């Protein structure tokens, strides 16, 4: 068991060192990237559930929480 945890730690270090461009990932992404990722899912939910008003209500709630 001790050996496997040591190997896992070495693999994790190797992954961090193998970032293209040599930069360390900060753990955050640009807000436009996040919007581009979420927008298709939001459109699918609107079509599937037919609830434009519900989607808008949820979106305004999220915007309100992010504004804090």
Number of C-alpha atoms within 10 A of each C-alpha: 5 6 7 9 10 11 11 11 11 11 12 11 11 11 10 13 12 11 11 9 6 9 10 11 10 6 5 7 9 7 9 9 9 11 11 10 11 11 11 11 11 16 13 11 15 16 11 9 10 12 12 14 10 13 16 13 12 12 13 12 12 11 11 10 9 8 7 5
